[in-house]
Amino acid sequence: MDRVAFKMKLFPGCEAEYKKRHDEIWPELSALLKQAGISEYSIFLDEETHSLFGFLKAEDRSLLDSLPIQEVMQKWWAYMGDIMESNPDHSPVSIPLKEVFYLP
């Protein structure tokens, strides 16, 4: 099982909307993530910097590579683009984080 961590950036004042949208995550998106072998997916917010910290477990990290081409993923990115930093293809600006400590 691979552990994956990354950070993203939320626009100031969008905290409640970000949480609301994730509380109402589309069932088809949730199903897609599970089909890709993702489990224990969490996103945390640093309220001072508006930084989002994501953490998930993936059965096989290579399965994550297929997610960006999925229609529901592209629609989700477009839906979220007005409240967070995004790339020209609407994907969130996501910076991988290097693991430096793990206590199993």
C-alpha positions, 0 to 999 in steps of 0.5 A, a space after each residue: 500500500 502506497 501512502 501519498 501526500 500532497 499540498 494544494 492552495 485554497 482561495 481565501 474566504 472559500 473554506 466553507 464552500 470547499 468543505 460543503 462541496 466535499 461533504 456532498 462529493 459526487 457518488 460517481 467520483 467517490 466510486 472512481 476513486 475507490 476503483 482506482 484503489 484509493 482508501 483513507 483519503 483525507 484533506 486538511 486545511 491550514 487556516 492561516 495559509 489556506 494550504 490544503 494537505 491531502 493524504 491517501 492510501 493507494 493500492 498501486 500508485 500507478 493506478 492514479 495515473 489514469 484518473 486525470 483522463 476520466 470525465 468525472 474527474 475533469 468535471 470535478 476539477 472544473 467545478 472546484 476551479 473557482 475556489 482553489 488554485 488550478 492549472 490551465 487544464 483545470 486540475 488543481 495545482 498539486 505539489 507532491 510531498 516527500 515523506 520524511 517520517 513514518 510510525 507504523 
